[in-house]
Structures are given as C-alpha cells and as structure tokens.
C-alpha cells in the first residue's frame, strides 16, 4: 500500500495540507473526484471541500474511506521536541 509520504515528501499538519496531499495523490493516480467519491461512498461536493481544506471537522470515517479509495493510509510520527535536532547519537 502506498503512503502519502511515498507520493510526496511533505507532512499534513492541518486540513488544508491534508486536503492538498489527497488531491495531489488523486491526480497522480489519474482518478477523478467523481471516481474517488463513488468509491469512498461520499459526495463529490464533500470531496471537493475536503481537497480544498474546507472540511476542518471532517468525519474520520469518510476521510479514511477516501484514503482507502486512493490506496493510501495514515502513518503517525512524533513531532520532535525543540532542540532534539541538536542531539547527537551516542
């Protein structure tokens, strides 16, 4: 399965960047909004809003269905604490 990170090297840290990452993944896959919406059992209008970042309170189950329809999944990573990048491995 492909991750968003495999498709593009950026992190989604808010609804706008997540929506943009999903849009870019959809376009890279050559899929239309209508195709993805149908596969995810949501409306095309919902997907348009999500891709624009207008769905700041998007239902998690719909988001996961859209990701699944695109063959994507979520990978969680800890945000480094300030100063961690200065630590050297022993």
C-alpha positions in Angstrom: 0.0 0.0 0.0 1.2 3.5 -0.8 1.5 6.2 1.8 1.1 9.9 1.1 4.7 10.3 2.1 5.7 7.9 -0.7 3.9 10.1 -3.2 5.2 13.4 -2.0 7.7 14.4 0.7 5.6 16.7 2.9 3.6 16.5 6.1 -0.1 17.2 6.5 -0.4 19.3 9.7 -3.8 20.9 9.1 -7.0 20.3 7.0 -5.6 22.4 4.1 -2.3 20.5 3.7 -4.1 17.1 4.2 -6.6 18.0 1.5 -3.9 19.2 -0.9 -1.9 16.0 -0.3 -5.0 13.9 -1.1 -5.8 16.0 -4.2 -2.2 15.5 -5.4 -2.4 11.8 -4.8 -5.7 11.5 -6.6 -4.3 13.5 -9.6 -1.1 11.4 -9.6 -3.2 8.3 -9.7 -5.2 9.6 -12.7 -8.5 9.4 -10.8 -11.4 11.9 -11.0 -13.1 13.4 -8.0 -16.3 11.6 -9.1 -14.5 8.2 -9.2 -12.9 8.6 -5.8 -16.2 9.9 -4.2 -18.1 7.0 -5.6 -15.5 4.5 -4.3 -15.5 6.3 -0.9 -19.3 6.5 -0.7 -19.3 10.2 -0.3 -20.5 13.0 -2.5 -18.2 14.7 -5.0 -19.1 18.0 -3.3 -17.8 16.6 0.0 -14.5 15.6 -1.7 -14.1 19.0 -3.4 -14.4 20.7 0.0 -12.0 18.2 1.6 -9.4 18.7 -1.1 -9.7 22.5 -0.5 -9.2 22.1 3.2 -12.8 23.3 3.9 -13.6 20.2 6.0 -11.9 21.2 9.2 -14.4 19.0 11.1 -14.5 16.2 8.5 -15.8 12.9 9.8 -12.9 10.5 10.3 -14.7 7.5 8.7 -15.2 9.5 5.5 -11.6 10.6 5.5 -10.4 7.0 5.9 -12.7 5.8 3.1 -11.3 8.5 0.8 -7.7 7.4 1.7 -8.6 3.8 1.2 -10.2 4.5 -2.2 -6.8 6.0 -3.2 -4.8 3.1 -1.8 -3.4 5.4 1.0 -3.1 5.1 4.7 -2.1 7.3 7.6 1.3 7.0 9.3 1.7 8.8 12.6 5.1 10.2 13.6 6.1 12.1 16.7 6.8 15.8 16.3 10.4 16.3 17.6 10.7 18.5 20.7 12.5 21.8 20.1 16.2 21.2 20.4 16.1 17.4 19.6 17.7 18.0 16.2 20.8 19.3 18.1 21.3 16.0 19.9 23.9 13.7 18.5 23.6 9.9 18.7 26.0 8.2 21.1 
